[in-house]
Amino acid sequence: MNETIIPIIERLDKIESLIKKTNTTDDKLMTIKMVAEYSSMSEMSVYRAVQRGSLKVFKDKGKKLFRKTDVDSWLVK
């Protein structure tokens, strides 16, 4: 019986660690103003990056929102 419980517990531990990774502040949403402050760039530079398609917008209707992970990827490029 212990032989079947241990793999299940290991799988649950892996699932828990995946959930914790996806619920970090890296998935926090940012406005254009927040992206500009975070990147030390002007808001106009952020708008240009969106227009060029180099910065991915999470929500484009109304207020534009960005995932922090997308902003970090954009800054590394």
C-alpha positions as CSV (number, residue, x, y, z in Angstrom):
1,M,0.0,0.0,0.0
2,N,2.9,2.4,0.8
3,E,4.2,1.9,-2.7
4,T,1.1,3.5,-4.3
5,I,0.8,6.3,-1.8
6,I,4.4,7.6,-2.3
7,P,4.0,8.3,-6.0
8,I,0.7,10.0,-5.4
9,I,2.2,12.3,-2.8
10,E,5.1,13.1,-5.1
11,R,2.7,14.0,-7.9
12,L,0.7,16.2,-5.5
13,D,3.9,17.9,-4.4
14,K,4.8,18.7,-8.1
15,I,1.3,20.0,-8.7
16,E,1.5,22.2,-5.6
17,S,4.9,23.6,-6.7
18,L,3.4,24.4,-10.2
19,I,0.5,26.2,-8.7
20,K,2.8,28.3,-6.5
21,K,4.9,29.2,-9.5
22,T,1.9,30.5,-11.5
23,N,0.6,32.5,-8.5
24,T,3.7,34.6,-8.0
25,T,4.0,38.3,-8.5
26,D,5.6,37.6,-11.9
27,D,2.0,37.3,-13.3
28,K,1.0,40.6,-11.9
29,L,-0.7,42.9,-14.3
30,M,0.8,46.3,-15.1
31,T,-0.6,49.5,-16.7
32,I,1.4,51.5,-19.3
33,K,2.4,53.9,-16.5
34,M,3.7,51.0,-14.3
35,V,5.6,49.5,-17.3
36,A,7.2,52.9,-18.0
37,E,8.3,53.3,-14.3
38,Y,9.5,49.7,-14.1
39,S,11.5,49.9,-17.3
40,S,12.7,53.5,-16.7
41,M,11.3,54.5,-20.1
42,S,8.8,57.0,-21.2
43,E,5.1,56.0,-21.6
44,M,5.5,57.0,-25.3
45,S,8.3,54.4,-25.7
46,V,6.0,51.8,-24.2
47,Y,3.2,52.8,-26.7
48,R,5.7,52.5,-29.6
49,A,6.7,49.0,-28.5
50,V,3.1,48.0,-28.4
51,Q,2.5,49.5,-31.9
52,R,5.6,47.6,-33.3
53,G,4.4,44.4,-31.7
54,S,7.5,43.9,-29.6
55,L,5.6,44.3,-26.3
56,K,2.6,42.0,-25.9
57,V,-0.6,43.5,-24.5
58,F,-2.6,41.3,-22.2
59,K,-5.8,43.4,-22.4
60,D,-6.2,45.7,-25.3
61,K,-9.8,46.9,-24.8
62,G,-10.1,50.0,-22.6
63,K,-7.1,50.3,-20.4
64,K,-4.1,48.4,-21.7
65,L,-2.7,45.8,-19.3
66,F,0.6,43.9,-19.5
67,R,1.8,40.8,-17.7
68,K,5.1,41.4,-15.8
69,T,6.6,38.3,-17.3
70,D,5.9,39.7,-20.8
71,V,7.4,43.0,-19.8
72,D,10.5,41.3,-18.5
73,S,10.9,39.3,-21.7
74,W,10.5,42.5,-23.7
75,L,13.2,44.2,-21.7
76,V,15.7,41.3,-22.2
77,K,15.3,41.4,-26.0
